[in-house]
Amino acid sequence: MRTNVIAIRIDDYMADLIEKLIKYKIAKNKTDALRWIMQNGTQNTKKTIERKERSELIIKKWKKEGLPVMPQDLSEISIKDRE
């Protein structure tokens, strides 16, 4: 398989998306990140990154405060969902 090297200029928004894809280990490097964006589009990429950021915040909160207490019985869950 032959590959070509193409130099492109990207804006700060796209560069930020690429760096976040690498940070959250969705892509291994900048080339993979750019391929991810081209395949999935910028909107889906942004949504994926937002989900990763939210989950990271939840994990940090749980590490700091401990895991939330979960109900032991399924009936308790269904009662809480109805409220």
C-alpha positions in Angstrom: 0.0 0.0 0.0 1.4 3.3 -1.1 0.8 6.4 1.0 1.0 10.0 0.1 2.0 12.9 2.4 -0.2 16.0 2.1 0.4 19.1 4.2 -2.7 20.9 5.3 -3.5 23.8 7.5 -6.2 23.4 10.0 -7.9 25.9 12.3 -7.7 25.9 16.1 -11.0 24.1 16.5 -9.9 21.2 14.4 -6.5 21.1 16.1 -8.3 21.0 19.5 -10.5 18.1 18.4 -7.4 16.2 17.2 -5.5 16.7 20.5 -8.6 15.6 22.5 -9.0 12.5 20.4 -5.4 11.6 21.2 -5.8 12.6 24.9 -8.8 10.3 25.4 -7.1 7.5 23.5 -9.6 7.4 20.7 -6.8 7.9 18.2 -3.2 6.9 18.5 -1.7 9.9 16.6 -2.7 12.9 14.6 -3.1 10.9 11.4 -5.5 8.5 13.0 -7.4 11.4 14.7 -7.8 13.2 11.3 -9.0 9.9 9.8 -11.5 9.5 12.6 -12.8 13.1 12.0 -13.1 12.5 8.3 -15.0 9.2 8.8 -17.3 10.4 11.6 -17.7 14.1 10.9 -16.9 17.0 13.3 -20.3 16.9 15.0 -20.1 13.2 15.9 -16.5 13.7 17.0 -17.5 16.6 19.2 -20.3 14.5 20.8 -17.9 11.6 21.4 -15.4 13.9 23.1 -18.1 15.5 25.2 -19.2 12.1 26.5 -15.6 11.2 27.3 -15.2 14.5 29.2 -18.4 13.9 31.2 -17.4 10.4 32.1 -14.0 11.6 33.2 -15.6 14.1 35.5 -17.9 11.5 37.0 -14.9 9.2 37.6 -13.0 12.0 39.3 -16.0 12.7 41.5 -16.4 9.1 42.4 -12.7 8.8 43.3 -12.9 11.9 45.5 -16.3 11.2 47.2 -16.7 7.4 46.8 -19.2 5.4 44.8 -22.9 6.3 45.2 -25.0 4.0 47.3 -27.2 1.9 45.0 -30.5 0.3 46.1 -30.3 -3.4 46.8 -33.8 -4.2 45.5 -35.1 -3.6 42.1 -38.4 -2.4 43.5 -36.6 0.5 45.2 -35.2 1.5 41.8 -38.6 1.4 40.1 -40.2 3.4 42.9 -37.5 6.1 42.6 -38.0 6.2 38.8 -41.7 6.9 39.3 -41.1 9.9 41.5 
